[in-house]
Amino acid sequence: MRPHVRLGLRDWDYLTPILLGDVTSPDIDVEIVRLQALLDDPAGAPGYDGAEISFSRYAQRRAEGIDDVVALPHFLMRAFRQRCVITAADAPYRDFASLAGKTIGLTGWQDSGNTWTRALLRREGVGVEDATWWAGRLTAAHPITDRLGRFVRPGRIEAVPGERPMVDLLKSGELAAVFTPFMPPGFYEPDSGLRALLPDYRAAEVGYFHEVGYVPGIHLLALKPAFVEAHPTAPAALSELIDESARVWLAKREKYADTTPWIIDELARCARDLPADWNTNGFAVNAPMIDAFAEELHAQGIVEERLSARDLFPRFAV
């Protein structure tokens, strides 16, 4: 009998072939529970054998000696971050270097995506000590939560004063820029009053890829150790199944290209600008990216110890 695995994952389009039963595995039976947010405690969440987890939070726990999940070098979410820095439409800022000495907002300090975004600024000479950082909610509709944890540093890294929405602070000029993984409602409308900081972030992302050779990993697939011990071949089978689902999903997007008027153009540009294996999972192919992320976590003070790719994925390092 095939082992049954119950996973808590974000609602990614490429999982649709699995959800519809179009893609199955002879080695594992998969049940996906679609989540709106990542589980707070994937290791202790009842009813789940595995879940999507934050790369950053996983690495922090590994640095603390906590080994309560088996994280696979399978990146459920990858994303360039150049597009994730926004500013006011009439602001003078048009490159990362121009943010030196300014006040920058972000939606969470230790988030994987914001760690990668700060890495982009570091490449342009703007480190943590070269700006003032406010963490807070993007809009009034977002909740007021602790977005800094132990990383508060008065005068350098603080919560937004009064917990005011950061979109309002961009428009008032109190913030020069904001790091956000998701754009605020209406952002793409001509009269939103907001824009991406980089005038051509796509060109910047393509150039970045050709410099570093990867699309940054944000979220990982993780399983509970007891499940892996009971089913040692399950991680490989699960990773292969999700990869196959993504391949089927992409093939259908290329065939049924009328979802938006220009989705076919986007698919063509992606095929032109990136190699076909840009989204390949596994340890060896992702080791340079994993190691670069580990370096950023250490350089930015998120972890004290400089971890290696092998430290983060010891079961899969060969």
ZAMARGU-4260 file (C-alpha; in steps of 0.2 Angstrom, whole numbers, plus 5000, padded with zeros to 4 digits):
<rodrens>
0) 5000/5000/5000 | 5006/5017/4996 | 5010/5029/5011 | 4997/5043/5013 | 5004/5060/5016
5) 4994/5075/5021 | 5002/5092/5017 | 4998/5110/5022 | 5003/5120/5007 | 4999/5138/5000
10) 4987/5138/4985 | 5000/5137/4971 | 4993/5135/4954 | 5005/5122/4949 | 4997/5110/4962
15) 4981/5110/4952 | 4985/5094/4942 | 4988/5085/4959 | 4972/5092/4966 | 4962/5086/4951
20) 4970/5069/4950 | 4978/5072/4933 | 4995/5068/4941 | 4998/5054/4953 | 5012/5044/4960
25) 5014/5025/4961 | 5024/5027/4977 | 5014/5039/4987 | 4996/5045/4990 | 4995/5064/4993
30) 4982/5074/5001 | 4984/5093/5000 | 4976/5105/5012 | 4977/5123/5005 | 4982/5136/5017
35) 4981/5155/5016 | 4996/5157/5028 | 5010/5146/5033 | 5008/5135/5049 | 5015/5143/5064
40) 5022/5126/5071 | 5023/5114/5056 | 5032/5101/5068 | 5018/5101/5080 | 5003/5104/5069
45) 4991/5090/5072 | 4984/5081/5057 | 4998/5085/5045 | 5013/5075/5039 | 5022/5090/5031
50) 5020/5108/5026 | 5027/5123/5017 | 5039/5132/5028 | 5049/5148/5028 | 5067/5145/5022
55) 5073/5159/5034 | 5064/5152/5050 | 5069/5134/5046 | 5088/5140/5045 | 5086/5150/5061
60) 5080/5134/5070 | 5094/5124/5062 | 5106/5137/5069 | 5099/5135/5086 | 5101/5116/5085
65) 5082/5112/5083 | 5080/5098/5071 | 5061/5095/5072 | 5057/5094/5053 | 5065/5086/5038
70) 5066/5100/5026 | 5068/5095/5008 | 5079/5105/4996 | 5063/5107/4986 | 5058/5126/4984
75) 5039/5128/4983 | 5041/5146/4981 | 5055/5155/4972 | 5055/5173/4967 | 5065/5188/4962
80) 5065/5202/4974 | 5069/5217/4963 | 5051/5219/4960 | 5046/5219/4979 | 5053/5237/4983
85) 5040/5250/4980 | 5040/5269/4982 | 5029/5284/4980 | 5025/5288/4961 | 5033/5305/4963
90) 5048/5300/4974 | 5065/5303/4967 | 5072/5285/4971 | 5076/5274/4956 | 5089/5263/4962
95) 5094/5254/4978 | 5109/5264/4981 | 5098/5280/4983 | 5090/5272/4998 | 5106/5275/5009
100) 5103/5285/5024 | 5084/5284/5021 | 5070/5276/5031 | 5064/5260/5024 | 5048/5250/5028
105) 5046/5231/5027 | 5033/5219/5032 | 5044/5208/5043 | 5062/5208/5047 | 5067/5189/5047
110) 5056/5185/5032 | 5065/5175/5019 | 5060/5187/5005 | 5065/5203/5015 | 5081/5194/5019
115) 5085/5192/5000 | 5079/5210/4997 | 5091/5217/5009 | 5104/5206/5001 | 5101/5216/4985
120) 5104/5233/4994 | 5120/5226/5001 | 5126/5222/4984 | 5124/5241/4981 | 5132/5246/4997
125) 5117/5249/5008 | 5119/5237/5023 | 5108/5236/5038 | 5118/5250/5047 | 5116/5262/5032
130) 5097/5265/5034 | 5083/5266/5047 | 5071/5252/5046 | 5052/5252/5051 | 5042/5236/5051
135) 5023/5236/5050 | 5007/5233/5041 | 5006/5237/5023 | 4988/5244/5023 | 4975/5247/5036
140) 4967/5231/5031 | 4982/5221/5037 | 4984/5215/5055 | 4994/5224/5068 | 5007/5210/5074
145) 5024/5209/5080 | 5035/5209/5064 | 5052/5211/5073 | 5053/5198/5087 | 5070/5199/5095
150) 5078/5209/5081 | 5072/5226/5088 | 5086/5239/5089 | 5080/5256/5095 | 5085/5269/5082
155) 5089/5257/5069 | 5076/5243/5068 | 5059/5247/5075 | 5040/5245/5073 | 5031/5259/5063
160) 5027/5273/5075 | 5009/5272/5079 | 5007/5256/5068 | 5002/5267/5054 | 5000/5259/5037
165) 5016/5259/5027 | 5007/5264/5011 | 5001/5280/5019 | 5019/5284/5025 | 5026/5281/5007
170) 5013/5294/5001 | 5017/5306/5014 | 5036/5304/5011 | 5040/5298/5029 | 5046/5281/5021
175) 5057/5282/5006 | 5053/5264/5001 | 5044/5248/5007 | 5049/5230/5005 | 5033/5219/5002
180) 5030/5202/4994 | 5013/5206/4988 | 5007/5223/4981 | 4994/5233/4990 | 4976/5233/4982
185) 4976/5245/4967 | 4994/5246/4965 | 4994/5243/4946 | 4981/5256/4943 | 4988/5272/4934
190) 4982/5283/4948 | 4988/5272/4963 | 5001/5285/4968 | 5014/5271/4970 | 5027/5262/4958
195) 5041/5250/4959 | 5057/5258/4964 | 5067/5251/4949 | 5060/5258/4933 | 5064/5241/4924
200) 5064/5228/4938 | 5063/5214/4925 | 5079/5219/4916 | 5087/5220/4934 | 5081/5202/4938
205) 5087/5195/4922 | 5104/5203/4924 | 5104/5197/4942 | 5100/5179/4937 | 5115/5179/4924
210) 5126/5185/4938 | 5122/5173/4952 | 5114/5159/4942 | 5098/5156/4952 | 5080/5163/4957
215) 5080/5165/4976 | 5071/5151/4986 | 5058/5158/4998 | 5048/5143/5005 | 5053/5125/5007
220) 5044/5108/5008 | 5046/5100/5025 | 5040/5083/5033 | 5039/5077/5050 | 5054/5066/5055
225) 5042/5052/5061 | 5034/5051/5043 | 5051/5051/5035 | 5057/5037/5046 | 5042/5026/5043
230) 5043/5030/5024 | 5061/5034/5019 | 5058/5034/5000 | 5043/5046/5002 | 5053/5063/5001
235) 5060/5059/4984 | 5043/5052/4978 | 5034/5068/4984 | 5047/5080/4976 | 5046/5071/4960
240) 5027/5071/4960 | 5026/5090/4964 | 5039/5093/4950 | 5028/5083/4938 | 5013/5093/4943
245) 5022/5109/4939 | 5028/5102/4922 | 5010/5097/4917 | 5003/5114/4924 | 5016/5124/4913
250) 5012/5114/4897 | 4993/5118/4900 | 4997/5136/4902 | 5006/5136/4885 | 4992/5127/4877
255) 4978/5137/4884 | 4986/5154/4883 | 4970/5164/4884 | 4969/5166/4903 | 4976/5184/4900
260) 4978/5193/4884 | 4997/5192/4885 | 5002/5177/4896 | 5009/5169/4880 | 5021/5183/4879
265) 5026/5181/4897 | 5029/5162/4894 | 5040/5166/4879 | 5050/5179/4888 | 5053/5168/4902
270) 5059/5154/4890 | 5071/5167/4882 | 5078/5175/4897 | 5080/5159/4909 | 5087/5142/4906
275) 5074/5128/4906 | 5081/5121/4922 | 5079/5137/4932 | 5066/5129/4944 | 5075/5112/4946
280) 5074/5106/4964 | 5087/5095/4973 | 5102/5098/4984 | 5117/5099/4972 | 5109/5111/4959
285) 5103/5123/4973 | 5118/5122/4984 | 5125/5139/4978 | 5109/5148/4981 | 5107/5139/4998
290) 5124/5144/5003 | 5122/5162/4997 | 5106/5163/5008 | 5116/5156/5023 | 5129/5170/5020
295) 5115/5183/5021 | 5107/5177/5036 | 5124/5178/5045 | 5129/5195/5037 | 5113/5203/5042
300) 5114/5196/5060 | 5099/5185/5059 | 5109/5170/5064 | 5126/5170/5074 | 5134/5155/5066
305) 5138/5155/5047 | 5129/5139/5041 | 5133/5130/5025 | 5122/5122/5013 | 5127/5105/5021
310) 5122/5111/5038 | 5105/5116/5032 | 5101/5100/5022 | 5112/5086/5030 | 5101/5072/5024
315) 5102/5077/5006 | 5120/5083/5004 | 5131/5071/4995
</rodrens>
